[in-house]
């Protein structure tokens, strides 16, 4: 079976285009974004708990 001469050139062109596409992607530090999202989520979850504990810390009246 004989390989057509254009097939290796087409494969090379496809690999080059793929590499160029990967290099064009924006360099985002996903670890920083993940830790920031985790901090934001934690803050949103903690705020209602703090508000609830502040209302429970108020002096309670004894029932007679």
Predicted model as a PDB file, atoms N, CA, C, CB and O in Angstrom, pLDDT in the B-factor column:
MODEL        1                                                                  
ATOM      1  N   UNK A   1       0.846  -1.175   0.000  1.00 55.00           N  
ATOM      2  CA  UNK A   1       0.000   0.000   0.000  1.00 55.00           C  
ATOM      3  C   UNK A   1       0.894   1.242   0.000  1.00 55.00           C  
ATOM      4  CB  UNK A   1      -0.964  -0.004   1.225  1.00 55.00           C  
ATOM      5  O   UNK A   1       1.771   1.393   0.850  1.00 55.00           O  
ATOM      6  N   UNK A   2       0.664   2.082  -0.925  1.00 63.00           N  
ATOM      7  CA  UNK A   2       1.490   3.273  -1.085  1.00 63.00           C  
ATOM      8  C   UNK A   2       0.798   4.487  -0.471  1.00 63.00           C  
ATOM      9  CB  UNK A   2       1.793   3.523  -2.572  1.00 63.00           C  
ATOM     10  O   UNK A   2      -0.390   4.719  -0.697  1.00 63.00           O  
ATOM     11  N   UNK A   3       1.553   5.255   0.304  1.00 60.00           N  
ATOM     12  CA  UNK A   3       1.007   6.445   0.959  1.00 60.00           C  
ATOM     13  C   UNK A   3       1.023   7.589  -0.033  1.00 60.00           C  
ATOM     14  CB  UNK A   3       1.813   6.813   2.241  1.00 60.00           C  
ATOM     15  O   UNK A   3       2.020   7.842  -0.708  1.00 60.00           O  
ATOM     16  N   UNK A   4      -0.097   8.268  -0.104  1.00 68.00           N  
ATOM     17  CA  UNK A   4      -0.168   9.423  -1.000  1.00 68.00           C  
ATOM     18  C   UNK A   4       0.756  10.519  -0.483  1.00 68.00           C  
ATOM     19  CB  UNK A   4      -1.626   9.947  -1.122  1.00 68.00           C  
ATOM     20  O   UNK A   4       0.842  10.705   0.730  1.00 68.00           O  
ATOM     21  N   UNK A   5       1.433  11.232  -1.327  1.00 74.00           N  
ATOM     22  CA  UNK A   5       2.382  12.259  -0.874  1.00 74.00           C  
ATOM     23  C   UNK A   5       1.718  13.425  -0.150  1.00 74.00           C  
ATOM     24  CB  UNK A   5       3.155  12.788  -2.050  1.00 74.00           C  
ATOM     25  O   UNK A   5       2.384  14.112   0.625  1.00 74.00           O  
ATOM     26  N   UNK A   6       0.448  13.667  -0.372  1.00 83.00           N  
ATOM     27  CA  UNK A   6      -0.201  14.802   0.291  1.00 83.00           C  
ATOM     28  C   UNK A   6      -0.650  14.459   1.702  1.00 83.00           C  
ATOM     29  CB  UNK A   6      -1.392  15.273  -0.522  1.00 83.00           C  
ATOM     30  O   UNK A   6      -0.891  15.362   2.502  1.00 83.00           O  
ATOM     31  N   UNK A   7      -0.769  13.167   2.030  1.00 83.00           N  
ATOM     32  CA  UNK A   7      -1.233  12.775   3.357  1.00 83.00           C  
ATOM     33  C   UNK A   7      -0.284  13.219   4.465  1.00 83.00           C  
ATOM     34  CB  UNK A   7      -1.413  11.280   3.415  1.00 83.00           C  
ATOM     35  O   UNK A   7      -0.758  13.787   5.449  1.00 83.00           O  
ATOM     36  N   UNK A   8       1.035  12.994   4.368  1.00 85.00           N  
ATOM     37  CA  UNK A   8       1.924  13.478   5.435  1.00 85.00           C  
ATOM     38  C   UNK A   8       1.907  14.999   5.571  1.00 85.00           C  
ATOM     39  CB  UNK A   8       3.347  13.011   5.174  1.00 85.00           C  
ATOM     40  O   UNK A   8       2.007  15.527   6.679  1.00 85.00           O  
ATOM     41  N   UNK A   9       1.781  15.697   4.454  1.00 89.00           N  
ATOM     42  CA  UNK A   9       1.730  17.164   4.516  1.00 89.00           C  
ATOM     43  C   UNK A   9       0.447  17.624   5.196  1.00 89.00           C  
ATOM     44  CB  UNK A   9       1.831  17.776   3.101  1.00 89.00           C  
ATOM     45  O   UNK A   9       0.454  18.586   5.963  1.00 89.00           O  
ATOM     46  N   UNK A  10      -0.638  16.945   4.916  1.00 90.00           N  
ATOM     47  CA  UNK A  10      -1.916  17.309   5.537  1.00 90.00           C  
ATOM     48  C   UNK A  10      -1.871  17.030   7.035  1.00 90.00           C  
ATOM     49  CB  UNK A  10      -3.084  16.534   4.881  1.00 90.00           C  
ATOM     50  O   UNK A  10      -2.374  17.826   7.828  1.00 90.00           O  
ATOM     51  N   UNK A  11      -1.274  15.909   7.429  1.00 91.00           N  
ATOM     52  CA  UNK A  11      -1.160  15.592   8.852  1.00 91.00           C  
ATOM     53  C   UNK A  11      -0.278  16.604   9.566  1.00 91.00           C  
ATOM     54  CB  UNK A  11      -0.601  14.181   9.044  1.00 91.00           C  
ATOM     55  O   UNK A  11      -0.592  17.021  10.681  1.00 91.00           O  
ATOM     56  N   UNK A  12       0.813  16.999   8.942  1.00 92.00           N  
ATOM     57  CA  UNK A  12       1.701  18.002   9.518  1.00 92.00           C  
ATOM     58  C   UNK A  12       0.966  19.334   9.670  1.00 92.00           C  
ATOM     59  CB  UNK A  12       2.959  18.176   8.643  1.00 92.00           C  
ATOM     60  O   UNK A  12       1.087  19.998  10.700  1.00 92.00           O  
ATOM     61  N   UNK A  13       0.215  19.717   8.657  1.00 92.00           N  
ATOM     62  CA  UNK A  13      -0.539  20.971   8.722  1.00 92.00           C  
ATOM     63  C   UNK A  13      -1.574  20.915   9.839  1.00 92.00           C  
ATOM     64  CB  UNK A  13      -1.226  21.262   7.375  1.00 92.00           C  
ATOM     65  O   UNK A  13      -1.774  21.903  10.545  1.00 92.00           O  
ATOM     66  N   UNK A  14      -2.227  19.781  10.005  1.00 92.00           N  
ATOM     67  CA  UNK A  14      -3.217  19.627  11.067  1.00 92.00           C  
ATOM     68  C   UNK A  14      -2.580  19.728  12.440  1.00 92.00           C  
ATOM     69  CB  UNK A  14      -3.938  18.298  10.929  1.00 92.00           C  
ATOM     70  O   UNK A  14      -3.149  20.351  13.337  1.00 92.00           O  
ATOM     71  N   UNK A  15      -1.421  19.135  12.622  1.00 93.00           N  
ATOM     72  CA  UNK A  15      -0.726  19.222  13.910  1.00 93.00           C  
ATOM     73  C   UNK A  15      -0.291  20.647  14.198  1.00 93.00           C  
ATOM     74  CB  UNK A  15       0.489  18.292  13.931  1.00 93.00           C  
ATOM     75  O   UNK A  15      -0.408  21.108  15.334  1.00 93.00           O  
ATOM     76  N   UNK A  16       0.206  21.351  13.196  1.00 92.00           N  
ATOM     77  CA  UNK A  16       0.650  22.739  13.387  1.00 92.00           C  
ATOM     78  C   UNK A  16      -0.537  23.626  13.755  1.00 92.00           C  
ATOM     79  CB  UNK A  16       1.343  23.275  12.106  1.00 92.00           C  
ATOM     80  O   UNK A  16      -0.434  24.473  14.643  1.00 92.00           O  
ATOM     81  N   UNK A  17      -1.658  23.429  13.074  1.00 91.00           N  
ATOM     82  CA  UNK A  17      -2.847  24.222  13.369  1.00 91.00           C  
ATOM     83  C   UNK A  17      -3.339  23.937  14.789  1.00 91.00           C  
ATOM     84  CB  UNK A  17      -3.960  23.928  12.345  1.00 91.00           C  
ATOM     85  O   UNK A  17      -3.766  24.848  15.498  1.00 91.00           O  
ATOM     86  N   UNK A  18      -3.278  22.673  15.195  1.00 88.00           N  
ATOM     87  CA  UNK A  18      -3.696  22.322  16.557  1.00 88.00           C  
ATOM     88  C   UNK A  18      -2.809  22.989  17.593  1.00 88.00           C  
ATOM     89  CB  UNK A  18      -3.672  20.804  16.752  1.00 88.00           C  
ATOM     90  O   UNK A  18      -3.307  23.512  18.589  1.00 88.00           O  
ATOM     91  N   UNK A  19      -1.511  22.978  17.373  1.00 87.00           N  
ATOM     92  CA  UNK A  19      -0.592  23.611  18.317  1.00 87.00           C  
ATOM     93  C   UNK A  19      -0.783  25.115  18.359  1.00 87.00           C  
ATOM     94  CB  UNK A  19       0.845  23.285  17.955  1.00 87.00           C  
ATOM     95  O   UNK A  19      -0.701  25.720  19.428  1.00 87.00           O  
ATOM     96  N   UNK A  20      -1.033  25.719  17.222  1.00 85.00           N  
ATOM     97  CA  UNK A  20      -1.283  27.158  17.200  1.00 85.00           C  
ATOM     98  C   UNK A  20      -2.576  27.491  17.942  1.00 85.00           C  
ATOM     99  CB  UNK A  20      -1.352  27.671  15.751  1.00 85.00           C  
ATOM    100  O   UNK A  20      -2.653  28.503  18.638  1.00 85.00           O  
ATOM    101  N   UNK A  21      -3.571  26.655  17.796  1.00 81.00           N  
ATOM    102  CA  UNK A  21      -4.825  26.877  18.508  1.00 81.00           C  
ATOM    103  C   UNK A  21      -4.639  26.789  20.006  1.00 81.00           C  
ATOM    104  CB  UNK A  21      -5.868  25.878  18.063  1.00 81.00           C  
ATOM    105  O   UNK A  21      -5.221  27.576  20.752  1.00 81.00           O  
ATOM    106  N   UNK A  22      -3.833  25.841  20.456  1.00 76.00           N  
ATOM    107  CA  UNK A  22      -3.586  25.706  21.898  1.00 76.00           C  
ATOM    108  C   UNK A  22      -2.782  26.880  22.436  1.00 76.00           C  
ATOM    109  CB  UNK A  22      -2.852  24.396  22.193  1.00 76.00           C  
ATOM    110  O   UNK A  22      -2.991  27.308  23.571  1.00 76.00           O  
ATOM    111  N   UNK A  23      -1.879  27.395  21.643  1.00 73.00           N  
ATOM    112  CA  UNK A  23      -1.065  28.513  22.129  1.00 73.00           C  
ATOM    113  C   UNK A  23      -1.834  29.828  22.123  1.00 73.00           C  
ATOM    114  CB  UNK A  23       0.190  28.652  21.282  1.00 73.00           C  
ATOM    115  O   UNK A  23      -1.437  30.782  22.791  1.00 73.00           O  
ATOM    116  N   UNK A  24      -2.918  29.884  21.382  1.00 71.00           N  
ATOM    117  CA  UNK A  24      -3.703  31.113  21.313  1.00 71.00           C  
ATOM    118  C   UNK A  24      -4.670  31.233  22.489  1.00 71.00           C  
ATOM    119  CB  UNK A  24      -4.474  31.169  20.002  1.00 71.00           C  
ATOM    120  O   UNK A  24      -5.262  32.292  22.695  1.00 71.00           O  
ATOM    121  N   UNK A  25      -4.833  30.165  23.258  1.00 71.00           N  
ATOM    122  CA  UNK A  25      -5.750  30.185  24.394  1.00 71.00           C  
ATOM    123  C   UNK A  25      -5.192  31.120  25.462  1.00 71.00           C  
ATOM    124  CB  UNK A  25      -5.966  28.752  24.966  1.00 71.00           C  
ATOM    125  O   UNK A  25      -3.988  31.157  25.711  1.00 71.00           O  
ATOM    126  N   UNK A  26      -6.092  31.869  26.084  1.00 72.00           N  
ATOM    127  CA  UNK A  26      -5.703  32.818  27.124  1.00 72.00           C  
ATOM    128  C   UNK A  26      -5.071  32.073  28.301  1.00 72.00           C  
ATOM    129  CB  UNK A  26      -6.926  33.644  27.597  1.00 72.00           C  
ATOM    130  O   UNK A  26      -5.614  31.073  28.771  1.00 72.00           O  
ATOM    131  N   UNK A  27      -3.947  32.553  28.765  1.00 70.00           N  
ATOM    132  CA  UNK A  27      -3.253  31.928  29.897  1.00 70.00           C  
ATOM    133  C   UNK A  27      -3.893  32.400  31.195  1.00 70.00           C  
ATOM    134  CB  UNK A  27      -1.730  32.265  29.881  1.00 70.00           C  
ATOM    135  O   UNK A  27      -3.572  33.472  31.707  1.00 70.00           O  
ATOM    136  N   UNK A  28      -4.798  31.587  31.716  1.00 74.00           N  
ATOM    137  CA  UNK A  28      -5.511  31.902  32.942  1.00 74.00           C  
ATOM    138  C   UNK A  28      -4.999  30.966  34.021  1.00 74.00           C  
ATOM    139  CB  UNK A  28      -7.060  31.773  32.760  1.00 74.00           C  
ATOM    140  O   UNK A  28      -4.832  29.768  33.795  1.00 74.00           O  
ATOM    141  N   UNK A  29      -4.756  31.520  35.181  1.00 82.00           N  
ATOM    142  CA  UNK A  29      -4.311  30.696  36.299  1.00 82.00           C  
ATOM    143  C   UNK A  29      -5.550  30.132  36.981  1.00 82.00           C  
ATOM    144  CB  UNK A  29      -3.429  31.516  37.306  1.00 82.00           C  
ATOM    145  O   UNK A  29      -6.199  30.803  37.783  1.00 82.00           O  
ATOM    146  N   UNK A  30      -5.863  28.888  36.645  1.00 83.00           N  
ATOM    147  CA  UNK A  30      -7.092  28.285  37.149  1.00 83.00           C  
ATOM    148  C   UNK A  30      -7.019  27.982  38.635  1.00 83.00           C  
ATOM    149  CB  UNK A  30      -7.396  27.021  36.390  1.00 83.00           C  
ATOM    150  O   UNK A  30      -8.054  27.923  39.298  1.00 83.00           O  
ATOM    151  N   UNK A  31      -5.831  27.791  39.172  1.00 88.00           N  
ATOM    152  CA  UNK A  31      -5.702  27.543  40.612  1.00 88.00           C  
ATOM    153  C   UNK A  31      -6.115  28.794  41.394  1.00 88.00           C  
ATOM    154  CB  UNK A  31      -4.243  27.131  40.972  1.00 88.00           C  
ATOM    155  O   UNK A  31      -6.807  28.694  42.407  1.00 88.00           O  
ATOM    156  N   UNK A  32      -5.695  29.957  40.931  1.00 90.00           N  
ATOM    157  CA  UNK A  32      -6.086  31.205  41.594  1.00 90.00           C  
ATOM    158  C   UNK A  32      -7.591  31.433  41.483  1.00 90.00           C  
ATOM    159  CB  UNK A  32      -5.327  32.398  40.988  1.00 90.00           C  
ATOM    160  O   UNK A  32      -8.238  31.848  42.445  1.00 90.00           O  
ATOM    161  N   UNK A  33      -8.137  31.158  40.307  1.00 90.00           N  
ATOM    162  CA  UNK A  33      -9.579  31.346  40.117  1.00 90.00           C  
ATOM    163  C   UNK A  33     -10.372  30.396  41.004  1.00 90.00           C  
ATOM    164  CB  UNK A  33      -9.961  31.134  38.645  1.00 90.00           C  
ATOM    165  O   UNK A  33     -11.407  30.776  41.550  1.00 90.00           O  
ATOM    166  N   UNK A  34      -9.890  29.154  41.152  1.00 93.00           N  
ATOM    167  CA  UNK A  34     -10.590  28.180  41.986  1.00 93.00           C  
ATOM    168  C   UNK A  34     -10.547  28.580  43.451  1.00 93.00           C  
ATOM    169  CB  UNK A  34      -9.985  26.791  41.806  1.00 93.00           C  
ATOM    170  O   UNK A  34     -11.554  28.474  44.150  1.00 93.00           O  
ATOM    171  N   UNK A  35      -9.395  29.039  43.924  1.00 93.00           N  
ATOM    172  CA  UNK A  35      -9.307  29.436  45.328  1.00 93.00           C  
ATOM    173  C   UNK A  35     -10.140  30.690  45.596  1.00 93.00           C  
ATOM    174  CB  UNK A  35      -7.842  29.679  45.722  1.00 93.00           C  
ATOM    175  O   UNK A  35     -10.705  30.830  46.681  1.00 93.00           O  
ATOM    176  N   UNK A  36     -10.224  31.591  44.639  1.00 94.00           N  
ATOM    177  CA  UNK A  36     -11.057  32.783  44.805  1.00 94.00           C  
ATOM    178  C   UNK A  36     -12.535  32.390  44.838  1.00 94.00           C  
ATOM    179  CB  UNK A  36     -10.792  33.800  43.665  1.00 94.00           C  
ATOM    180  O   UNK A  36     -13.303  32.918  45.642  1.00 94.00           O  
ATOM    181  N   UNK A  37     -12.929  31.468  43.965  1.00 95.00           N  
ATOM    182  CA  UNK A  37     -14.326  31.016  43.964  1.00 95.00           C  
ATOM    183  C   UNK A  37     -14.661  30.306  45.269  1.00 95.00           C  
ATOM    184  CB  UNK A  37     -14.594  30.081  42.769  1.00 95.00           C  
ATOM    185  O   UNK A  37     -15.764  30.456  45.795  1.00 95.00           O  
ATOM    186  N   UNK A  38     -13.713  29.534  45.791  1.00 95.00           N  
ATOM    187  CA  UNK A  38     -13.935  28.850  47.065  1.00 95.00           C  
ATOM    188  C   UNK A  38     -14.088  29.858  48.203  1.00 95.00           C  
ATOM    189  CB  UNK A  38     -12.777  27.883  47.364  1.00 95.00           C  
ATOM    190  O   UNK A  38     -14.945  29.695  49.071  1.00 95.00           O  
ATOM    191  N   UNK A  39     -13.260  30.893  48.196  1.00 95.00           N  
ATOM    192  CA  UNK A  39     -13.356  31.921  49.233  1.00 95.00           C  
ATOM    193  C   UNK A  39     -14.681  32.666  49.141  1.00 95.00           C  
ATOM    194  CB  UNK A  39     -12.190  32.909  49.120  1.00 95.00           C  
ATOM    195  O   UNK A  39     -15.297  32.963  50.165  1.00 95.00           O  
ATOM    196  N   UNK A  40     -15.123  32.968  47.930  1.00 95.00           N  
ATOM    197  CA  UNK A  40     -16.406  33.659  47.750  1.00 95.00           C  
ATOM    198  C   UNK A  40     -17.566  32.798  48.241  1.00 95.00           C  
ATOM    199  CB  UNK A  40     -16.615  34.029  46.272  1.00 95.00           C  
ATOM    200  O   UNK A  40     -18.477  33.292  48.905  1.00 95.00           O  
ATOM    201  N   UNK A  41     -17.528  31.513  47.912  1.00 95.00           N  
ATOM    202  CA  UNK A  41     -18.582  30.607  48.341  1.00 95.00           C  
ATOM    203  C   UNK A  41     -18.601  30.479  49.860  1.00 95.00           C  
ATOM    204  CB  UNK A  41     -18.401  29.233  47.694  1.00 95.00           C  
ATOM    205  O   UNK A  41     -19.668  30.500  50.473  1.00 95.00           O  
ATOM    206  N   UNK A  42     -17.437  30.347  50.461  1.00 93.00           N  
ATOM    207  CA  UNK A  42     -17.357  30.245  51.913  1.00 93.00           C  
ATOM    208  C   UNK A  42     -17.918  31.494  52.573  1.00 93.00           C  
ATOM    209  CB  UNK A  42     -15.912  30.015  52.357  1.00 93.00           C  
ATOM    210  O   UNK A  42     -18.638  31.408  53.568  1.00 93.00           O  
ATOM    211  N   UNK A  43     -17.590  32.645  52.024  1.00 94.00           N  
ATOM    212  CA  UNK A  43     -18.076  33.903  52.585  1.00 94.00           C  
ATOM    213  C   UNK A  43     -19.595  33.979  52.510  1.00 94.00           C  
ATOM    214  CB  UNK A  43     -17.451  35.093  51.853  1.00 94.00           C  
ATOM    215  O   UNK A  43     -20.251  34.407  53.460  1.00 94.00           O  
ATOM    216  N   UNK A  44     -20.158  33.557  51.360  1.00 94.00           N  
ATOM    217  CA  UNK A  44     -21.615  33.587  51.219  1.00 94.00           C  
ATOM    218  C   UNK A  44     -22.291  32.616  52.172  1.00 94.00           C  
ATOM    219  CB  UNK A  44     -22.014  33.265  49.788  1.00 94.00           C  
ATOM    220  O   UNK A  44     -23.401  32.887  52.631  1.00 94.00           O  
ATOM    221  N   UNK A  45     -21.659  31.499  52.482  1.00 92.00           N  
ATOM    222  CA  UNK A  45     -22.256  30.522  53.391  1.00 92.00           C  
ATOM    223  C   UNK A  45     -22.101  30.932  54.855  1.00 92.00           C  
ATOM    224  CB  UNK A  45     -21.629  29.153  53.171  1.00 92.00           C  
ATOM    225  O   UNK A  45     -22.956  30.611  55.680  1.00 92.00           O  
ATOM    226  N   UNK A  46     -21.030  31.630  55.180  1.00 92.00           N  
ATOM    227  CA  UNK A  46     -20.756  32.002  56.562  1.00 92.00           C  
ATOM    228  C   UNK A  46     -21.600  33.198  57.009  1.00 92.00           C  
ATOM    229  CB  UNK A  46     -19.279  32.318  56.732  1.00 92.00           C  
ATOM    230  O   UNK A  46     -22.012  33.263  58.167  1.00 92.00           O  
ATOM    231  N   UNK A  47     -21.857  34.135  56.110  1.00 92.00           N  
ATOM    232  CA  UNK A  47     -22.589  35.347  56.493  1.00 92.00           C  
ATOM    233  C   UNK A  47     -23.945  35.054  57.134  1.00 92.00           C  
ATOM    234  CB  UNK A  47     -22.790  36.223  55.282  1.00 92.00           C  
ATOM    235  O   UNK A  47     -24.241  35.647  58.171  1.00 92.00           O  
ATOM    236  N   UNK A  48     -24.789  34.174  56.579  1.00 90.00           N  
ATOM    237  CA  UNK A  48     -26.070  33.897  57.257  1.00 90.00           C  
ATOM    238  C   UNK A  48     -25.872  33.242  58.621  1.00 90.00           C  
ATOM    239  CB  UNK A  48     -26.942  32.998  56.384  1.00 90.00           C  
ATOM    240  O   UNK A  48     -26.645  33.501  59.544  1.00 90.00           O  
ATOM    241  N   UNK A  49     -24.855  32.401  58.762  1.00 88.00           N  
ATOM    242  CA  UNK A  49     -24.603  31.762  60.053  1.00 88.00           C  
ATOM    243  C   UNK A  49     -24.178  32.782  61.100  1.00 88.00           C  
ATOM    244  CB  UNK A  49     -23.533  30.683  59.912  1.00 88.00           C  
ATOM    245  O   UNK A  49     -24.600  32.705  62.254  1.00 88.00           O  
ATOM    246  N   UNK A  50     -23.342  33.738  60.698  1.00 88.00           N  
ATOM    247  CA  UNK A  50     -22.933  34.784  61.633  1.00 88.00           C  
ATOM    248  C   UNK A  50     -24.116  35.654  62.037  1.00 88.00           C  
ATOM    249  CB  UNK A  50     -21.832  35.649  61.018  1.00 88.00           C  
ATOM    250  O   UNK A  50     -24.247  36.042  63.198  1.00 88.00           O  
ATOM    251  N   UNK A  51     -24.972  35.956  61.070  1.00 87.00           N  
ATOM    252  CA  UNK A  51     -26.151  36.766  61.376  1.00 87.00           C  
ATOM    253  C   UNK A  51     -27.070  36.020  62.340  1.00 87.00           C  
ATOM    254  CB  UNK A  51     -26.913  37.131  60.081  1.00 87.00           C  
ATOM    255  O   UNK A  51     -27.633  36.624  63.253  1.00 87.00           O  
ATOM    256  N   UNK A  52     -27.223  34.725  62.146  1.00 85.00           N  
ATOM    257  CA  UNK A  52     -28.084  33.934  63.024  1.00 85.00           C  
ATOM    258  C   UNK A  52     -27.478  33.832  64.420  1.00 85.00           C  
ATOM    259  CB  UNK A  52     -28.308  32.528  62.438  1.00 85.00           C  
ATOM    260  O   UNK A  52     -28.206  33.882  65.412  1.00 85.00           O  
ATOM    261  N   UNK A  53     -26.176  33.693  64.510  1.00 84.00           N  
ATOM    262  CA  UNK A  53     -25.558  33.592  65.835  1.00 84.00           C  
ATOM    263  C   UNK A  53     -25.610  34.928  66.566  1.00 84.00           C  
ATOM    264  CB  UNK A  53     -24.105  33.116  65.716  1.00 84.00           C  
ATOM    265  O   UNK A  53     -25.694  34.948  67.794  1.00 84.00           O  
ATOM    266  N   UNK A  54     -25.562  36.038  65.845  1.00 80.00           N  
ATOM    267  CA  UNK A  54     -25.677  37.352  66.488  1.00 80.00           C  
ATOM    268  C   UNK A  54     -27.066  37.549  67.083  1.00 80.00           C  
ATOM    269  CB  UNK A  54     -25.373  38.472  65.482  1.00 80.00           C  
ATOM    270  O   UNK A  54     -27.200  38.166  68.140  1.00 80.00           O  
ATOM    271  N   UNK A  55     -28.088  37.042  66.429  1.00 81.00           N  
ATOM    272  CA  UNK A  55     -29.438  37.194  66.967  1.00 81.00           C  
ATOM    273  C   UNK A  55     -29.647  36.258  68.147  1.00 81.00           C  
ATOM    274  CB  UNK A  55     -30.490  36.924  65.879  1.00 81.00           C  
ATOM    275  O   UNK A  55     -30.449  36.559  69.032  1.00 81.00           O  
ATOM    276  N   UNK A  56     -28.947  35.133  68.182  1.00 72.00           N  
ATOM    277  CA  UNK A  56     -29.077  34.204  69.299  1.00 72.00           C  
ATOM    278  C   UNK A  56     -28.281  34.666  70.506  1.00 72.00           C  
ATOM    279  CB  UNK A  56     -28.628  32.817  68.885  1.00 72.00           C  
ATOM    280  O   UNK A  56     -28.579  34.255  71.628  1.00 72.00           O  
ATOM    281  N   UNK A  57     -27.277  35.508  70.306  1.00 60.00           N  
ATOM    282  CA  UNK A  57     -26.470  36.005  71.406  1.00 60.00           C  
ATOM    283  C   UNK A  57     -27.190  37.069  72.229  1.00 60.00           C  
ATOM    284  CB  UNK A  57     -25.178  36.561  70.876  1.00 60.00           C  
ATOM    285  O   UNK A  57     -26.720  37.447  73.303  1.00 60.00           O  
ATOM    286  N   UNK A  58     -28.313  37.547  71.739  1.00 56.00           N  
ATOM    287  CA  UNK A  58     -29.057  38.569  72.472  1.00 56.00           C  
ATOM    288  C   UNK A  58     -29.555  37.952  73.779  1.00 56.00           C  
ATOM    289  CB  UNK A  58     -30.252  39.129  71.618  1.00 56.00           C  
ATOM    290  O   UNK A  58     -29.878  36.765  73.823  1.00 56.00           O  
ATOM    291  N   UNK A  59     -29.617  38.756  74.841  1.00 57.00           N  
ATOM    292  CA  UNK A  59     -30.063  38.213  76.137  1.00 57.00           C  
ATOM    293  C   UNK A  59     -31.490  37.675  76.042  1.00 57.00           C  
ATOM    294  CB  UNK A  59     -29.982  39.298  77.235  1.00 57.00           C  
ATOM    295  O   UNK A  59     -32.397  38.329  75.529  1.00 57.00           O  
ATOM    296  N   UNK A  60     -31.645  36.485  76.545  1.00 55.00           N  
ATOM    297  CA  UNK A  60     -32.951  35.852  76.501  1.00 55.00           C  
ATOM    298  C   UNK A  60     -33.698  36.165  77.809  1.00 55.00           C  
ATOM    299  CB  UNK A  60     -32.815  34.309  76.281  1.00 55.00           C  
ATOM    300  O   UNK A  60     -33.100  36.190  78.885  1.00 55.00           O  
ATOM    301  N   UNK A  61     -34.994  36.397  77.699  1.00 56.00           N  
ATOM    302  CA  UNK A  61     -35.795  36.658  78.878  1.00 56.00           C  
ATOM    303  C   UNK A  61     -36.269  35.323  79.436  1.00 56.00           C  
ATOM    304  CB  UNK A  61     -36.996  37.594  78.551  1.00 56.00           C  
ATOM    305  O   UNK A  61     -36.697  34.435  78.698  1.00 56.00           O  
ATOM    306  N   UNK A  62     -36.185  35.207  80.715  1.00 53.00           N  
ATOM    307  CA  UNK A  62     -36.632  33.971  81.335  1.00 53.00           C  
ATOM    308  C   UNK A  62     -38.158  33.949  81.410  1.00 53.00           C  
ATOM    309  CB  UNK A  62     -36.015  33.813  82.739  1.00 53.00           C  
ATOM    310  O   UNK A  62     -38.807  34.967  81.648  1.00 53.00           O  
ATOM    311  N   UNK A  63     -38.687  32.793  81.206  1.00 55.00           N  
ATOM    312  CA  UNK A  63     -40.143  32.625  81.244  1.00 55.00           C  
ATOM    313  C   UNK A  63     -40.516  32.249  82.675  1.00 55.00           C  
ATOM    314  CB  UNK A  63     -40.638  31.528  80.209  1.00 55.00           C  
ATOM    315  O   UNK A  63     -39.996  31.282  83.231  1.00 55.00           O  
ATOM    316  N   UNK A  64     -41.408  33.015  83.253  1.00 51.00           N  
ATOM    317  CA  UNK A  64     -41.816  32.777  84.637  1.00 51.00           C  
ATOM    318  C   UNK A  64     -43.160  32.124  84.672  1.00 51.00           C  
ATOM    319  CB  UNK A  64     -41.843  34.071  85.436  1.00 51.00           C  
ATOM    320  O   UNK A  64     -43.681  31.840  85.751  1.00 51.00           O  
TER     321      UNK A  64                                                      
ENDMDL                                                                          
END                                                                             
